[in-house]
Amino acid sequence: MTSRIPRDSRLRLVRPRPLAAAPRAVNQRRPRRPAPRPPEGTPAPAELAGMARAGLAGAVRVARWADAALGPGRAGATADGKATLSDATAERAAADLGLSAAQIRADWDTARLAGLVEVHGDSARPGWRLRAWDRDDSAVLRGWVALFDAWSLACPEPDGHEPAAVAEVVSAMPQVLSFLQLSAGPVPVEQLLDLLQQRVTELRTERCEVAYEPGTGQPAGAPGPADPGPAADAPLAPLLDWALRALASVGALTYGDGQATLTPLGNWAVWVKLEQICVAAQSPAGNIEQSAEDMLRGCAQLRPNAARAEYRAWLAARPVGSAVTELIAAARGDDALLRGLAFEALRVVGAPAEPDVRSVVDEPALRPYALLWLAEHDGVDPEDAHEALTREEATWLWVDTAAAVADHGEAPMLVRHLESAVQPTVPQLLDEVRAVGHPRTVQVLVALAAAHPDPALAKAVRRAAFQVHTGG
């Protein structure tokens, strides 16, 4: 009996199936959370980015001067291992830019807080946001939000206050900002002070974790609540004044005449933060507290859209830098499915993941994924992103994807995976798969031979697997 499928059958070229579609349980449906909309009257992202560019123009100017005049990481730019400008460098920049040395230092500090300058060890170099500043509105807005998050570092706190009291005010300010955002207009400082005092009291109550004497209601071994410590006696009005001035210095609000009002950028940023909290609280599959690897395994049983919602929730609950590091570490593991899902999650991260993705381009196991990610990040249509890969890299990716399907999918899906190969014929595919040196080549070929319904093709695949196994 002869097979109805010729041994040299042409392979139909199709875009590879998303790895999130590989698992068995792909028929789960979850309600989609509608895309959140910013408050009415919020300017468009391009307009917000224009405001951020205007507010950070001085920081960008100094960062670009340092890039051109000193070069990334050039010795002598900083003096203390913390990327603080040396006196000589500050004076040189002031002379070149026609500014005072104090203004140069202030703009430099702002550039550091906004990620326009990155500190690496004892040197500083231009950040990715500076490179993308003129062309990427999202990079600009992320830079401004980074500055907004660091408002307490933008201005030194007033002297004579306990560090604990300063920390309490910093912890309580998100509630003050939320109130300003909900008020949608000027709010008297007296009202904000009342709110701050209430929130600080709540924080102190939540922090009280001492044992109580039975029947007395008094802390064990303590005279009572009448002596709560120096921080409790600190007046909050000067600290609120400092906080509002610091937030005004970064462009989050206007402050004067006894009242404060969020700027359009500040209003948008507070809304973004509140939305992130809501997303984290509504994780579709409850993986927020899991490690990256466990989260990805939980997402393996979800449809792509549901998986992306889970990625967003997981990312919203942790700092971007550590989240990206965890995802890269998960991608380095042995499970090919997690490797693909990790880069899908990195697509949700977007531009902040670019430096880390570029850093793994030279790792053979991650190179094809990283190149595809970078191509799409640079604006290449996902349908055409595979053109960034060489024939060898595309073949390696085909084997890795096949390994994911073999481990987590079903036999028909592995057979259909043949259609995504770049080689036009089965013999060419087998020759190049043998040459590419993927560590899972034998297992993939054995699984494909067992799954394929055509005896002649299955025999050729088994022969190729045997030759790889024996080194022939």
C-alpha positions as CSV (number, residue, x, y, z in Angstrom):
1,M,0.0,0.0,0.0
2,T,1.3,3.4,-0.9
3,S,0.7,6.5,1.2
4,R,-1.6,9.2,-0.1
5,I,0.9,11.8,1.2
6,P,4.1,11.9,-0.9
7,R,7.4,11.7,1.0
8,D,8.5,15.0,-0.6
9,S,5.2,16.8,0.1
10,R,5.3,20.6,0.0
11,L,4.8,22.2,3.4
12,R,2.3,25.1,3.5
13,L,4.0,28.2,5.0
14,V,1.9,29.7,7.8
15,R,2.6,31.9,10.8
16,P,3.5,29.7,13.8
17,R,0.6,29.2,16.3
18,P,0.9,31.1,19.5
19,L,2.4,29.0,22.3
20,A,-0.4,29.8,24.5
21,A,-2.6,27.8,22.2
22,A,-0.6,24.6,22.8
23,P,-2.2,23.2,26.0
24,R,-5.1,20.7,26.1
25,A,-7.6,22.9,27.9
26,V,-8.1,25.7,25.4
27,N,-11.8,25.9,25.5
28,Q,-12.1,27.9,28.7
29,R,-13.9,31.2,28.4
30,R,-13.7,33.9,30.9
31,P,-15.5,37.2,30.9
32,R,-13.4,40.0,29.5
33,R,-12.8,43.0,31.6
34,P,-13.6,46.1,29.5
35,A,-10.7,48.3,28.7
36,P,-10.6,51.0,31.3
37,R,-11.2,54.6,30.3
38,P,-9.4,57.6,31.9
39,P,-11.6,60.2,33.6
40,E,-13.6,62.5,31.4
41,G,-11.5,65.4,30.3
42,T,-8.2,63.6,30.5
43,P,-6.0,64.8,27.6
44,A,-5.0,62.3,24.9
45,P,-1.7,60.3,25.5
46,A,0.1,62.4,22.9
47,E,-0.9,65.6,24.7
48,L,0.1,64.2,28.1
49,A,3.4,63.2,26.6
50,G,3.9,66.8,25.3
51,M,3.3,68.1,28.8
52,A,5.8,65.6,30.2
53,R,8.4,66.5,27.6
54,A,8.0,70.2,28.5
55,G,8.3,69.5,32.2
56,L,11.4,67.4,31.7
57,A,13.1,69.5,29.0
58,G,15.9,70.6,31.4
59,A,16.6,67.0,32.5
60,V,16.7,65.8,28.9
61,R,19.1,68.6,28.0
62,V,21.6,67.8,30.7
63,A,21.3,64.0,30.0
64,R,22.0,64.6,26.3
65,W,24.9,66.9,27.1
66,A,26.4,64.2,29.3
67,D,25.9,61.6,26.6
68,A,27.6,63.8,24.0
69,A,30.3,65.4,26.1
70,L,31.3,62.6,28.4
71,G,30.2,59.4,26.7
72,P,28.4,56.6,28.5
73,G,30.2,55.5,31.6
74,R,33.2,57.9,31.0
75,A,35.4,58.2,34.0
76,G,35.1,61.5,35.9
77,A,31.5,62.2,35.3
78,T,30.5,61.3,38.8
79,A,32.3,61.5,42.1
80,D,30.7,59.2,44.7
81,G,29.6,56.0,43.0
82,K,26.0,57.2,43.1
83,A,26.0,59.1,39.8
84,T,26.1,62.5,41.6
85,L,27.9,64.9,39.3
86,S,31.4,65.9,40.3
87,D,32.1,69.6,40.8
88,A,34.3,69.8,37.7
89,T,31.6,68.2,35.5
90,A,28.8,70.4,36.9
91,E,30.9,73.5,36.2
92,R,31.7,72.3,32.7
93,A,28.1,71.6,31.9
94,A,27.0,74.9,33.3
95,A,29.5,76.7,31.0
96,D,28.4,74.7,28.0
97,L,24.7,75.1,28.6
98,G,24.6,78.6,30.0
99,L,23.1,77.6,33.3
100,S,24.1,77.7,36.9
101,A,25.9,74.7,38.5
102,A,23.0,74.4,40.9
103,Q,20.5,74.1,38.0
104,I,22.6,71.5,36.3
105,R,22.7,69.4,39.5
106,A,18.9,69.7,39.9
107,D,18.3,68.7,36.3
108,W,20.7,65.9,36.6
109,D,19.0,64.5,39.7
110,T,15.6,64.8,37.8
111,A,17.1,62.9,34.9
112,R,18.2,60.1,37.2
113,L,14.8,59.8,38.8
114,A,13.0,59.8,35.4
115,G,15.3,57.0,34.1
116,L,16.9,59.3,31.5
117,V,20.2,58.4,33.1
118,E,20.8,55.0,34.6
119,V,23.3,54.2,37.3
120,H,25.4,51.1,36.7
121,G,27.9,50.4,39.5
122,D,30.0,53.5,40.0
123,S,29.1,55.1,36.6
124,A,26.1,56.6,34.8
125,R,25.0,56.2,31.2
126,P,22.1,57.2,29.1
127,G,18.9,55.3,29.7
128,W,16.7,53.7,27.1
129,R,14.1,56.4,27.7
130,L,16.5,59.1,26.5
131,R,17.1,57.1,23.3
132,A,13.4,56.8,22.6
133,W,12.4,60.3,23.9
134,D,11.5,62.0,20.6
135,R,9.7,59.1,19.0
136,D,8.0,57.1,21.8
137,D,5.2,58.8,23.8
138,S,4.9,55.8,26.1
139,A,8.6,56.1,27.0
140,V,8.1,59.7,27.9
141,L,5.0,59.0,30.1
142,R,6.8,56.1,31.8
143,G,9.7,58.4,32.5
144,W,7.4,61.0,34.0
145,V,5.6,58.4,36.1
146,A,8.9,57.2,37.4
147,L,9.6,60.8,38.5
148,F,6.1,61.0,40.0
149,D,6.7,57.8,42.0
150,A,10.0,59.3,43.4
151,W,8.5,62.6,44.4
152,S,9.8,62.2,48.0
153,L,13.3,62.2,46.6
154,A,12.8,65.2,44.4
155,C,13.0,67.7,47.3
156,P,14.8,67.2,50.7
157,E,12.4,66.8,53.6
158,P,12.4,69.6,56.2
159,D,15.0,69.4,59.0
160,G,14.1,68.6,62.5
161,H,11.5,65.8,61.8
162,E,11.8,62.2,62.9
163,P,12.4,59.8,60.0
164,A,9.5,57.7,61.1
165,A,7.1,60.7,60.8
166,V,8.4,61.4,57.3
167,A,7.9,57.8,56.3
168,E,4.4,57.9,57.6
169,V,3.5,60.9,55.5
170,V,5.1,59.4,52.4
171,S,3.0,56.2,53.0
172,A,-0.2,58.3,53.6
173,M,0.1,60.5,50.5
174,P,-1.4,58.0,48.0
175,Q,-4.7,58.5,49.8
176,V,-4.4,62.2,49.8
177,L,-3.7,62.1,46.0
178,S,-6.6,59.8,45.5
179,F,-8.8,62.3,47.3
180,L,-7.5,65.1,45.1
181,Q,-8.2,63.0,42.0
182,L,-11.8,62.3,43.0
183,S,-12.4,65.9,43.9
184,A,-11.5,67.0,40.4
185,G,-10.7,70.5,41.5
186,P,-9.0,72.7,44.1
187,V,-9.0,71.3,47.6
188,P,-8.2,73.5,50.7
189,V,-5.0,72.4,52.5
190,E,-6.8,72.3,55.8
191,Q,-9.0,69.5,54.4
192,L,-6.0,67.6,53.1
193,L,-4.3,68.0,56.5
194,D,-7.4,66.4,58.2
195,L,-7.3,63.5,55.7
196,L,-3.5,63.1,56.3
197,Q,-3.9,63.0,60.0
198,Q,-6.7,60.3,59.7
199,R,-4.6,58.2,57.4
200,V,-1.4,58.5,59.6
201,T,-3.5,57.4,62.6
202,E,-4.7,54.4,60.7
203,L,-1.2,53.5,59.8
204,R,-0.1,53.7,63.4
205,T,-3.0,51.5,64.5
206,E,-2.3,48.9,61.8
207,R,1.4,48.9,62.8
208,C,0.5,48.2,66.5
209,E,1.2,44.5,67.0
210,V,2.1,44.3,70.7
211,A,0.6,41.8,73.2
212,Y,-2.0,43.1,75.6
213,E,-2.4,42.2,79.3
214,P,-5.6,40.1,79.9
215,G,-8.5,42.2,81.0
216,T,-6.6,45.5,81.1
217,G,-6.6,46.5,77.4
218,Q,-3.1,47.8,78.0
219,P,0.1,46.7,76.2
220,A,2.1,44.1,78.1
221,G,5.1,45.7,79.8
222,A,4.2,49.2,78.6
223,P,2.7,52.1,80.5
224,G,-0.1,52.5,78.0
225,P,-0.9,54.3,74.8
226,A,-0.2,57.7,76.2
227,D,3.4,57.5,75.0
228,P,3.3,56.4,71.4
229,G,6.8,57.7,70.5
230,P,8.3,60.8,69.0
231,A,6.8,60.3,65.6
232,A,3.3,60.5,67.0
233,D,4.0,64.0,68.4
234,A,5.4,65.3,65.1
235,P,3.3,68.1,63.7
236,L,2.0,67.1,60.2
237,A,1.4,70.5,58.7
238,P,5.0,71.2,57.8
239,L,5.4,67.7,56.4
240,L,2.2,68.1,54.3
241,D,3.6,71.4,53.1
242,W,6.8,69.6,52.1
243,A,5.0,66.8,50.3
244,L,2.8,69.2,48.3
245,R,5.8,71.3,47.3
246,A,7.7,68.2,46.2
247,L,4.7,67.0,44.2
248,A,4.4,70.4,42.6
249,S,8.1,70.4,41.7
250,V,7.6,67.2,39.6
251,G,4.6,68.7,37.9
252,A,1.9,66.5,39.6
253,L,-0.1,69.4,41.2
254,T,-0.3,73.1,41.6
255,Y,0.1,74.4,45.2
256,G,-0.6,78.0,46.4
257,D,-3.1,80.3,48.1
258,G,-4.0,77.6,50.6
259,Q,-5.1,75.0,48.2
260,A,-3.8,72.2,45.9
261,T,-5.0,71.0,42.5
262,L,-3.8,68.0,40.4
263,T,-2.4,68.9,37.0
264,P,-3.6,66.9,34.0
265,L,-0.5,64.8,34.3
266,G,-1.0,64.2,38.0
267,N,-4.6,63.4,37.6
268,W,-3.8,60.9,34.9
269,A,-1.0,59.3,36.9
270,V,-3.1,58.8,40.0
271,W,-5.8,57.2,37.8
272,V,-3.2,54.9,36.3
273,K,-2.1,53.8,39.8
274,L,-5.6,53.2,41.0
275,E,-6.3,51.2,37.9
276,Q,-3.3,49.1,38.5
277,I,-4.5,48.3,42.0
278,C,-7.9,47.3,40.6
279,V,-6.3,45.0,38.0
280,A,-4.1,43.4,40.6
281,A,-7.2,42.8,42.8
282,Q,-9.1,41.2,39.9
283,S,-6.6,38.6,38.8
284,P,-8.5,36.2,36.6
285,A,-6.8,33.1,37.8
286,G,-5.3,34.1,41.2
287,N,-1.6,34.0,40.3
288,I,-0.6,37.4,41.6
289,E,1.4,36.0,44.5
290,Q,3.0,33.2,42.6
291,S,6.6,33.2,41.2
292,A,7.0,33.9,37.5
293,E,7.4,30.2,36.7
294,D,4.3,29.2,38.6
295,M,2.3,32.1,37.2
296,L,3.2,31.0,33.6
297,R,2.3,27.4,34.4
298,G,-1.1,28.7,35.6
299,C,-1.5,30.7,32.4
300,A,-0.7,27.6,30.2
301,Q,-4.3,26.5,30.5
302,L,-5.7,29.9,29.5
303,R,-6.6,31.3,26.1
304,P,-4.2,34.0,24.9
305,N,-6.5,36.9,25.8
306,A,-7.1,35.5,29.3
307,A,-3.4,34.8,29.7
308,R,-2.5,38.4,28.8
309,A,-5.0,39.7,31.5
310,E,-3.2,37.5,34.0
311,Y,0.2,38.8,32.9
312,R,-1.1,42.4,33.4
313,A,-2.4,41.6,36.9
314,W,0.8,39.8,37.9
315,L,3.0,42.7,36.6
316,A,0.9,45.4,38.3
317,A,1.6,43.8,41.7
318,R,5.4,44.1,41.5
319,P,8.2,46.4,40.4
320,V,8.8,46.2,36.7
321,G,12.6,45.5,37.0
322,S,12.2,42.5,39.3
323,A,9.3,41.1,37.3
324,V,11.3,41.2,34.0
325,T,14.2,39.5,35.8
326,E,11.9,36.7,37.0
327,L,10.4,36.2,33.5
328,I,13.9,36.0,31.9
329,A,14.9,33.5,34.5
330,A,11.8,31.4,33.8
331,A,12.6,31.6,30.0
332,R,16.0,30.1,30.7
333,G,14.4,26.9,32.1
334,D,14.0,23.5,30.4
335,D,10.3,23.9,29.6
336,A,9.9,25.3,26.1
337,L,6.3,26.3,26.7
338,L,7.3,28.5,29.6
339,R,9.9,30.1,27.4
340,G,7.4,31.1,24.9
341,L,4.9,32.3,27.5
342,A,7.6,34.3,29.3
343,F,8.2,36.3,26.1
344,E,4.5,36.7,25.7
345,A,4.4,38.3,29.2
346,L,7.4,40.4,28.2
347,R,5.3,41.8,25.3
348,V,2.8,43.0,27.9
349,V,5.7,44.7,29.8
350,G,6.7,46.6,26.6
351,A,9.5,49.1,26.4
352,P,10.8,48.8,30.0
353,A,11.9,45.2,29.1
354,E,13.9,46.2,26.1
355,P,17.4,46.4,27.8
356,D,16.9,42.9,29.4
357,V,15.7,41.4,26.2
358,R,18.6,42.8,24.3
359,S,21.0,41.4,26.9
360,V,19.9,37.8,26.2
361,V,20.2,38.0,22.4
362,D,23.5,36.1,22.5
363,E,22.0,33.2,24.5
364,P,21.2,30.5,21.9
365,A,18.1,29.2,23.7
366,L,16.6,32.7,24.0
367,R,18.0,34.4,20.8
368,P,15.1,33.6,18.4
369,Y,12.5,34.7,21.0
370,A,14.5,37.9,21.8
371,L,14.9,38.8,18.1
372,L,11.2,38.4,17.4
373,W,10.3,40.5,20.5
374,L,12.7,43.2,19.4
375,A,11.4,43.2,15.9
376,E,7.8,43.7,17.1
377,H,8.9,46.3,19.6
378,D,10.6,48.2,16.8
379,G,7.3,48.3,14.9
380,V,7.5,45.3,12.6
381,D,4.2,43.7,11.9
382,P,4.0,40.4,13.9
383,E,3.2,38.6,10.7
384,D,6.5,39.7,9.3
385,A,8.6,39.6,12.4
386,H,10.0,36.1,11.5
387,E,12.0,37.8,8.8
388,A,14.3,39.0,11.6
389,L,15.5,35.3,12.0
390,T,18.0,33.5,10.0
391,R,17.0,30.1,8.6
392,E,18.9,28.4,11.4
393,E,17.3,30.5,14.1
394,A,13.9,29.8,12.6
395,T,14.6,26.1,12.6
396,W,15.7,26.2,16.2
397,L,12.5,28.0,17.1
398,W,10.5,25.4,15.2
399,V,12.0,22.6,17.3
400,D,11.6,24.5,20.5
401,T,7.9,25.1,19.8
402,A,7.5,21.5,18.8
403,A,9.0,20.5,22.1
404,A,6.4,22.7,23.9
405,V,3.6,21.1,21.9
406,A,4.9,17.6,22.5
407,D,5.1,18.2,26.2
408,H,1.8,20.1,26.7
409,G,-0.3,19.6,23.6
410,E,-2.0,16.8,21.6
411,A,-0.7,14.6,18.7
412,P,-2.8,16.4,16.0
413,M,-1.4,19.7,17.1
414,L,2.1,18.4,16.7
415,V,1.3,17.1,13.2
416,R,-0.2,20.5,12.3
417,H,3.0,22.2,13.5
418,L,4.7,20.8,10.4
419,E,2.9,23.5,8.4
420,S,4.7,26.3,10.2
421,A,8.2,25.1,9.2
422,V,10.2,27.5,6.9
423,Q,11.5,24.6,4.9
424,P,9.5,23.8,1.8
425,T,9.9,20.0,2.0
426,V,10.0,17.4,4.7
427,P,13.5,16.1,3.8
428,Q,14.9,19.7,4.0
429,L,13.2,20.2,7.3
430,L,14.7,17.0,8.7
431,D,18.2,17.8,7.4
432,E,18.2,21.3,8.9
433,V,16.6,20.1,12.2
434,R,19.4,17.6,12.6
435,A,22.0,20.3,11.9
436,V,20.6,22.9,14.3
437,G,21.6,21.1,17.4
438,H,18.6,21.7,19.6
439,P,18.8,19.5,22.8
440,R,15.3,18.3,22.3
441,T,15.6,17.2,18.7
442,V,15.5,13.5,19.3
443,Q,12.4,13.7,21.5
444,V,10.6,16.0,19.1
445,L,11.3,13.8,16.1
446,V,10.2,10.6,18.0
447,A,7.0,12.3,19.1
448,L,6.3,13.5,15.6
449,A,6.9,10.1,14.1
450,A,4.5,8.5,16.6
451,A,1.8,11.2,15.9
452,H,1.9,11.4,12.1
453,P,-0.7,9.3,10.3
454,D,1.4,8.7,7.2
455,P,3.6,5.6,7.6
456,A,6.2,6.6,5.1
457,L,6.7,10.1,6.5
458,A,6.7,8.7,10.1
459,K,9.4,6.2,9.1
460,A,11.6,9.0,7.6
461,V,11.2,11.0,10.8
462,R,12.1,8.0,13.0
463,R,15.2,7.4,10.9
464,A,16.2,11.0,11.4
465,A,15.7,10.7,15.1
466,F,17.9,7.6,15.2
467,Q,20.6,9.3,13.2
468,V,20.6,12.3,15.6
469,H,20.7,9.9,18.6
470,T,23.6,7.9,17.3
471,G,25.5,10.9,15.8
472,G,25.1,9.6,12.3
